[in-house]
Structure formats: structure tokens, C-alpha cells
Amino acid sequence: MTTLTEAGAVIPMPVHFDDLDAMGVLHNSRYAVLVERAMLQWWHERGVSYSGGRPTSPDVFNVVREFAITYHRPVTGTGDINVAFWLDHLGSTSATYGFRVTSLDGTTTFAEGRRVNIGLDPATMRPAPWTDHGRAIATTLLRP
């Protein structure tokens, strides 16, 4: 299991009251949203995002091909939690992320999983290679 120090990135994310289900725990669908937001924030901080409704890089145009998650313990209540993620594989048109949703100190793992993204050509909607710039940024997330 990857520790927080081995992860490529660790982003604190807030859990809001409306993220909770009727039992007062984080709703299962919200984990994917938190992972998505953490990854988007990380890429945005590196200049790969949308600005004025337009992509700042062709690498922004990608889709999730696969998302798998295993839940270990419920997140109970609101407050910040960590989303740790890294790349297990960087292909020519795909990227396989691993992730963990943990307590802020990293001692409790709430969920973990994997996510596969595919870069697309916006004109053809077919797989397209990552740019050299995007690959250079992404390699900083590769697990040792």
C-alpha cells in the first residue's frame, strides 16, 4: 500500500454537509467527485486546465475509461480529508492512476482505487497521444 510520502500528490479536500448521506457518512458517489476535484486542482496548478471555457492544453481533453474503488471505512462527518494519488502507468494515450482517500494524518484509509484516463482528439473523439509538455508534468506523479 502506498504511503502519503510515496504518493505523487496529496491534496486536502473538504467534505461538506451535503456530501453526507442520511446516516451522516460520506455518500459513496462523492468519493469519485473528491478524487476528480483533487486531480483537477493538481493539474490546474501546473497550467493544464480550462480558462475562459477553453482548454489550456490538448491534455485537458480526456475521459475516464475505468474507475474502481474499494471502501474500507466510512468518512463520518464534515471536515478535510486527504486524496493521495500517483501514476502507476503512463502510456502514449492513457494514464493509470492509483489513489487513496485518507485522514489528514494518513493513518486511516477510507477508500482506495484506480482510475484510467484516455487522452482524446477533440475532432475525432479517438485516442490521442499526450503532449510532451503533459508527459513531462505527468512523470512527476509516477511511482518509484
Backbone as numpy.savetxt, mean C-alpha at the origin, in Angstrom:
# Nx Ny Nz CAx CAy CAz Cx Cy Cz
8.44 -13.29 9.10 7.61 -12.11 9.10 8.49 -10.86 9.10
8.16 -9.89 8.30 8.93 -8.66 8.19 8.69 -7.78 9.40
9.76 -7.27 9.99 9.62 -6.32 11.09 9.50 -4.92 10.51
9.12 -3.97 11.35 8.97 -2.60 10.88 10.29 -2.06 10.35
11.41 -2.47 10.94 12.70 -1.97 10.46 13.10 -2.60 9.14
12.51 -3.76 8.79 12.80 -4.40 7.51 11.86 -3.94 6.41
10.77 -3.29 6.77 9.80 -2.84 5.78 10.41 -1.71 4.95
9.97 -1.59 3.72 10.44 -0.51 2.86 9.92 0.84 3.33
8.70 0.85 3.83 8.08 2.09 4.31 7.11 1.77 5.43
6.99 2.69 6.36 6.02 2.57 7.44 5.30 3.92 7.52
3.99 3.89 7.30 3.19 5.11 7.27 2.12 5.02 8.36
2.11 5.96 9.31 1.02 5.98 10.29 -0.27 6.44 9.60
-1.36 5.73 9.88 -2.64 6.06 9.27 -3.70 6.16 10.37
-4.60 7.16 10.27 -5.64 7.29 11.29 -6.82 6.36 11.04
-7.33 5.80 12.11 -8.60 5.06 12.07 -9.64 6.01 12.65
-10.66 6.31 11.85 -11.72 7.22 12.27 -12.94 6.44 12.76
-13.81 7.13 13.46 -15.02 6.51 13.98 -15.84 5.83 12.88
-15.92 6.47 11.71 -16.74 5.89 10.64 -16.05 4.72 9.93
-14.81 4.38 10.33 -14.14 3.18 9.82 -14.55 1.94 10.61
-15.20 2.15 11.75 -15.55 1.04 12.64 -16.89 0.44 12.27
-17.05 -0.84 12.56 -18.33 -1.50 12.33 -19.20 -1.39 13.58
-20.34 -2.06 13.58 -21.28 -1.97 14.70 -20.70 -2.52 16.01
-19.66 -3.34 15.93 -19.03 -3.89 17.13 -17.90 -3.00 17.65
-17.63 -1.90 16.94 -16.58 -0.99 17.38 -15.19 -1.41 16.96
-15.09 -2.29 15.94 -13.78 -2.70 15.42 -13.66 -2.24 13.97
-12.42 -2.11 13.51 -12.17 -1.68 12.15 -12.84 -2.66 11.18
-13.71 -2.12 10.31 -14.42 -2.96 9.34 -13.41 -3.59 8.38
-13.65 -4.84 8.04 -12.68 -5.57 7.21 -12.35 -4.85 5.91
-13.30 -4.17 5.29 -13.04 -3.50 4.01 -12.14 -2.28 4.16
-12.04 -1.73 5.36 -11.26 -0.52 5.57 -9.76 -0.79 5.58
-9.35 -2.04 5.83 -7.93 -2.36 5.80 -7.35 -2.07 4.41
-8.07 -2.49 3.37 -7.60 -2.25 2.00 -7.50 -0.76 1.73
-8.45 0.01 2.24 -8.42 1.47 2.06 -7.21 2.07 2.75
-6.91 1.62 3.96 -5.75 2.14 4.69 -4.45 1.79 3.98
-4.35 0.57 3.46 -3.15 0.17 2.71 -3.02 1.04 1.46
-4.12 1.22 0.75 -4.12 2.05 -0.47 -3.67 3.48 -0.15
-4.24 4.06 0.89 -3.90 5.44 1.24 -2.44 5.58 1.67
-1.93 4.60 2.39 -0.53 4.66 2.81 0.39 4.60 1.60
0.11 3.70 0.66 0.94 3.59 -0.54 0.84 4.86 -1.39
-0.37 5.38 -1.56 -0.53 6.62 -2.33 0.23 7.77 -1.70
0.18 7.87 -0.38 0.91 8.95 0.30 2.41 8.82 0.07
2.93 7.60 0.20 4.36 7.37 0.00 4.78 7.76 -1.41
4.04 7.33 -2.42 4.37 7.66 -3.80 4.20 9.15 -4.07
3.16 9.75 -3.51 2.93 11.19 -3.68 4.12 11.99 -3.15
4.66 11.59 -2.00 5.81 12.29 -1.41 7.05 12.20 -2.31
7.03 11.30 -3.27 8.14 11.13 -4.21 7.80 11.63 -5.61
6.71 12.40 -5.70 6.35 13.04 -6.96 5.58 12.19 -7.95
5.12 11.03 -7.52 4.36 10.15 -8.41 2.92 10.14 -7.89
2.07 10.96 -8.53 0.70 11.12 -8.05 -0.13 11.78 -9.14
-1.25 12.32 -8.74 -2.09 13.12 -9.61 -2.03 14.56 -9.13
-1.96 15.48 -10.07 -1.97 16.90 -9.75 -2.90 17.58 -10.75
-3.90 18.28 -10.25 -4.85 18.93 -11.14 -5.62 17.93 -11.99
-5.82 16.73 -11.46 -6.55 15.70 -12.20 -5.74 14.98 -13.26
-4.44 15.26 -13.32 -3.58 14.63 -14.32 -2.43 13.89 -13.63
-2.03 12.75 -14.20 -0.91 12.02 -13.61 0.39 12.79 -13.77
1.22 12.76 -12.72 2.54 13.38 -12.79 3.57 12.45 -13.42
3.19 11.18 -13.59 4.07 10.17 -14.17 3.21 9.07 -14.78
3.67 8.44 -15.85 2.92 7.30 -16.40 2.76 6.16 -15.38
3.64 6.10 -14.39 3.58 5.03 -13.39 2.36 5.12 -12.50
1.71 6.28 -12.48 0.49 6.44 -11.68 -0.65 5.62 -12.26
-0.61 5.39 -13.55 -1.69 4.68 -14.22 -1.47 3.19 -14.06
-2.05 2.65 -12.98 -1.91 1.22 -12.69 -3.16 0.72 -12.00
-3.33 -0.58 -12.00 -4.49 -1.20 -11.36 -4.04 -2.30 -10.42
-4.90 -2.63 -9.48 -4.65 -3.74 -8.57 -5.17 -5.01 -9.24
-4.27 -5.95 -9.43 -4.64 -7.23 -10.04 -5.05 -8.24 -8.97
-4.39 -8.15 -7.83 -4.63 -9.12 -6.77 -4.49 -8.42 -5.43
-5.35 -8.79 -4.48 -5.25 -8.28 -3.12 -5.64 -9.43 -2.19
-4.72 -9.82 -1.32 -4.98 -10.90 -0.37 -4.63 -10.40 1.02
-5.47 -10.73 1.98 -5.23 -10.27 3.35 -5.62 -11.37 4.33
-4.83 -11.47 5.39 -5.13 -12.35 6.51 -5.28 -11.47 7.74
-6.38 -11.62 8.43 -6.66 -10.84 9.64 -6.22 -11.65 10.86
-5.47 -11.00 11.75 -4.98 -11.69 12.94 -5.68 -11.24 14.21
-5.79 -9.94 14.39 -6.44 -9.38 15.58 -7.21 -8.15 15.16
-8.35 -7.88 15.79 -9.11 -6.69 15.41 -8.48 -5.40 15.92
-8.62 -4.36 15.12 -8.29 -3.01 15.58 -9.53 -2.53 16.31
-9.37 -2.21 17.58 -10.51 -1.79 18.38 -10.41 -0.30 18.67
-11.32 0.45 18.11 -11.38 1.87 18.38 -10.60 2.72 17.39
-10.62 4.01 17.65 -9.99 4.99 16.76 -8.56 5.27 17.20
-7.85 6.01 16.35 -6.46 6.37 16.64 -5.56 5.93 15.51
-4.29 6.22 15.63 -3.33 5.88 14.59 -2.85 4.44 14.70
-2.64 3.84 13.53 -2.01 2.54 13.41 -0.96 2.67 12.31
-0.09 1.69 12.17 0.93 1.72 11.12 0.55 0.80 9.97
0.87 1.26 8.76 0.82 0.39 7.59 2.27 0.30 7.10
2.82 -0.90 7.20 4.18 -1.15 6.72 4.06 -1.90 5.40
4.86 -1.50 4.41 4.82 -2.20 3.14 6.19 -2.19 2.49
6.36 -3.09 1.55 7.62 -3.30 0.85 7.31 -3.99 -0.47
8.30 -4.09 -1.32 8.15 -4.84 -2.56 8.87 -6.17 -2.44
8.15 -7.24 -2.74 8.75 -8.57 -2.82 9.28 -8.83 -4.22
8.66 -8.18 -5.21 9.06 -8.40 -6.61 8.72 -7.16 -7.43
9.63 -6.78 -8.31 9.38 -5.70 -9.25 9.64 -6.24 -10.65
8.57 -6.49 -11.39 8.68 -6.98 -12.75 8.70 -5.83 -13.74
8.66 -6.14 -15.01 8.68 -5.07 -16.01 7.37 -4.30 -16.03
6.23 -4.98 -15.77 4.94 -4.29 -15.76 4.17 -4.51 -14.46
4.73 -5.28 -13.54 4.03 -5.59 -12.30 4.89 -5.28 -11.08
4.21 -5.14 -9.95 4.90 -4.93 -8.67 4.12 -5.71 -7.61
4.81 -6.56 -6.87 4.17 -7.34 -5.82 4.58 -6.78 -4.47
3.62 -6.19 -3.78 3.84 -5.61 -2.47 3.47 -6.62 -1.38
4.20 -6.59 -0.28 3.78 -7.22 0.95 3.41 -6.09 1.90
2.53 -6.35 2.84 2.16 -5.31 3.80 1.75 -5.91 5.13
1.88 -5.10 6.15 1.41 -5.43 7.51 0.73 -4.20 8.08
-0.37 -4.43 8.76 -1.07 -3.38 9.51 -0.81 -3.68 10.97
-0.16 -2.74 11.66 0.31 -3.01 13.03 -0.05 -1.87 13.98
0.19 -2.15 15.25 0.14 -1.09 16.25 1.30 -0.12 15.96
1.24 1.06 16.54 2.29 2.05 16.28 3.67 1.56 16.68
3.75 0.77 17.74 5.07 0.27 18.16 5.48 -1.00 17.42
4.59 -1.51 16.57 4.91 -2.67 15.76 4.80 -4.00 16.47
4.39 -4.01 17.73 4.35 -5.26 18.48 3.10 -6.09 18.21
2.05 -5.47 17.72 0.81 -6.18 17.42 0.55 -6.11 15.92
0.42 -7.27 15.30 0.05 -7.33 13.89 -1.44 -7.59 13.81
-2.16 -6.64 13.20 -3.60 -6.78 13.04 -3.92 -7.57 11.76
-3.16 -7.32 10.72 -3.41 -8.00 9.44 -2.14 -7.93 8.60
-2.04 -8.84 7.64 -0.93 -8.81 6.69 -1.40 -9.40 5.38
-0.66 -9.08 4.32 -1.08 -9.60 3.04 -0.16 -9.20 1.91
-0.73 -9.29 0.71 0.02 -8.94 -0.49 -0.92 -8.26 -1.47
-0.30 -7.48 -2.33 -1.05 -6.73 -3.34 -0.19 -6.68 -4.59
-0.79 -6.99 -5.73 -0.08 -6.96 -7.00 -0.67 -5.83 -7.85
0.19 -4.91 -8.27 -0.20 -3.82 -9.16 0.35 -4.07 -10.55
-0.41 -3.67 -11.55 0.01 -3.78 -12.95 -0.03 -2.39 -13.57
1.09 -1.96 -14.15 1.12 -0.69 -14.87 0.39 -0.84 -16.19
-0.40 0.18 -16.54 -1.18 0.14 -17.78 -0.85 1.29 -18.71
-1.00 1.02 -19.99 -0.96 2.06 -21.00 -2.37 2.65 -21.05
-2.53 3.96 -20.80 -3.88 4.54 -20.75 -4.62 4.46 -22.08
-3.91 4.41 -23.21 -4.57 4.36 -24.52 -5.10 2.97 -24.84
-4.33 1.94 -24.46 -4.72 0.57 -24.83 -5.30 -0.23 -23.67
-5.07 0.25 -22.44 -5.48 -0.47 -21.22 -4.82 -1.85 -21.13
-3.65 -1.98 -21.73 -2.85 -3.19 -21.68 -1.64 -2.94 -20.79
-1.03 -4.00 -20.25 0.15 -3.80 -19.41 1.22 -2.98 -20.10
1.83 -2.09 -19.35 2.90 -1.23 -19.86 4.04 -1.22 -18.86
5.28 -1.14 -19.34 6.43 -1.16 -18.42 6.49 0.09 -17.55
7.02 -0.10 -16.36 7.29 1.03 -15.47 8.37 1.90 -16.11
8.34 3.18 -15.84 9.39 4.07 -16.34 10.68 3.84 -15.56
11.79 4.29 -16.11 13.06 4.19 -15.39 12.99 4.96 -14.07
12.35 6.13 -14.11 12.20 6.95 -12.90 11.39 6.20 -11.84
10.26 5.61 -12.24 9.43 4.86 -11.31 10.14 3.64 -10.75
10.89 2.96 -11.62 11.65 1.79 -11.16 12.70 2.18 -10.13
13.36 3.32 -10.36 14.39 3.78 -9.42 13.78 4.05 -8.05
12.61 4.65 -8.03 11.94 4.91 -6.75 11.50 3.59 -6.12
10.88 2.73 -6.92 10.34 1.48 -6.41 11.42 0.57 -5.82
12.61 0.60 -6.38 13.66 -0.30 -5.87 14.01 0.00 -4.41
13.72 1.21 -3.94 13.99 1.52 -2.53 13.05 0.75 -1.60
11.97 0.19 -2.15 11.03 -0.60 -1.36 11.33 -2.09 -1.39
12.27 -2.52 -2.26 12.56 -3.95 -2.37 13.12 -4.49 -1.06
12.61 -5.63 -0.65 13.12 -6.29 0.56 14.53 -6.77 0.34
15.36 -6.67 1.38 16.75 -7.14 1.24 16.80 -8.67 1.11
